[in-house]
Amino acid sequence: MKRSLFLAIVALISAIFGIGLLLKPFELMAMYQVNVYMGGMFMARLLGSALIALAVIFWMGRKVTDSTAANAVLWGGLIYQLLATVLSFRVMQMGWMNSRGWSVVVLDGLITVGFANFLFRKNPA
């Protein structure tokens, strides 16, 4: 898979979750049986805004040819996704989400592996 396609896919996923959290945080979190009230609604919308910003960065970064700029996009994505994977896994261990939450853990983990692949492979495209 080319880096540009990978970043386009991650941008799309980020945008979908970001828009969902920004516009309908209660409904989206209810799918995972997570109760979100006043403070949680604000935090969910804040996360949604950040995911939309990441979607823009990944979308615009997919065509970057400068290696320093490309590495900045990839490192930022790796750090975010690695932390999201660890946090999502921990939430599942604590039983704060229903079994659908494992889809979040798996998706975050796969995206983390993708970012690591583009950063650390021997023969970058």
C-alpha positions in Angstrom: 0.0 0.0 0.0 1.3 3.5 -0.8 1.7 6.1 1.9 -0.8 8.4 0.1 -3.5 5.7 0.1 -2.9 4.8 3.7 -3.1 8.5 4.8 -6.3 9.0 2.7 -7.9 6.0 4.5 -6.8 7.2 7.9 -8.1 10.7 7.1 -11.5 9.3 6.1 -11.7 7.2 9.3 -10.7 10.2 11.4 -13.2 12.4 9.7 -16.1 10.0 10.2 -15.4 9.5 13.9 -14.6 13.2 14.3 -17.9 14.4 12.7 -19.8 11.8 14.7 -18.3 12.9 18.0 -18.7 16.6 17.1 -22.3 16.5 16.0 -23.8 13.4 17.9 -21.5 12.5 20.8 -24.2 11.0 22.9 -25.5 8.8 20.1 -22.0 7.6 19.0 -20.9 6.8 22.5 -24.2 5.1 23.3 -23.3 2.5 20.6 -20.4 1.5 22.9 -22.6 1.7 26.0 -20.6 4.7 27.3 -22.6 7.2 29.3 -21.7 10.7 28.3 -23.0 13.7 30.3 -22.2 17.4 30.4 -18.4 17.3 30.9 -18.2 14.1 28.8 -20.2 15.8 25.9 -17.6 18.6 25.9 -14.7 16.2 25.9 -16.3 14.1 23.1 -16.8 17.1 21.0 -13.3 18.3 21.7 -12.0 14.9 20.6 -14.2 15.1 17.5 -12.7 18.5 16.6 -9.2 17.1 17.0 -10.0 14.1 14.9 -11.3 16.4 12.1 -8.1 18.4 12.4 -6.0 15.2 12.1 -8.1 14.1 9.1 -7.2 17.4 7.4 -3.5 16.9 8.2 -3.5 13.3 7.0 -5.5 14.2 3.8 -3.2 17.1 3.0 -0.1 15.1 4.0 -0.8 12.2 1.7 0.8 14.0 -1.3 3.8 15.5 0.6 7.1 14.8 -1.1 9.4 16.4 1.4 10.8 13.7 3.7 10.9 16.0 6.7 7.3 17.0 6.3 6.2 13.4 5.6 8.0 12.2 8.7 6.3 14.9 10.8 2.8 13.7 9.6 3.8 10.0 10.2 5.3 10.6 13.6 2.3 12.7 14.7 0.0 9.9 13.5 2.0 7.2 15.1 2.1 8.9 18.5 -1.6 9.7 18.5 -2.7 6.2 17.3 -0.3 4.4 19.8 -1.7 6.3 22.7 -5.3 5.8 21.4 -4.6 2.1 21.2 -3.2 1.8 24.7 -6.1 4.0 26.2 -8.8 2.1 24.3 -7.3 -1.3 25.4 -7.2 -0.1 29.0 -10.8 1.1 28.8 -11.9 -2.3 27.6 -10.0 -4.0 30.4 -11.8 -1.8 32.9 -15.2 -2.8 31.3 -16.2 0.8 30.5 -17.4 -0.1 27.0 -19.3 -3.0 25.6 -17.8 -5.6 23.3 -18.1 -3.2 20.3 -15.2 -1.3 21.9 -12.8 -4.0 20.7 -13.4 -2.8 17.2 -11.9 0.5 18.3 -8.9 -1.2 19.9 -8.3 -3.3 16.7 -8.8 -0.3 14.3 -6.4 1.9 16.4 -3.9 -1.0 16.6 -4.0 -1.6 12.8 -3.5 2.1 12.1 -0.7 2.2 14.6 1.0 -0.6 12.7 0.5 1.2 9.4 2.2 4.4 10.7 5.1 2.4 12.1 5.4 0.5 8.9 5.9 3.7 6.9 8.3 5.2 9.4 10.5 2.2 10.0 10.6 0.0 6.9 14.0 -0.4 5.2 12.9 0.7 1.7 10.5 3.6 1.9 8.5 4.3 -1.2 
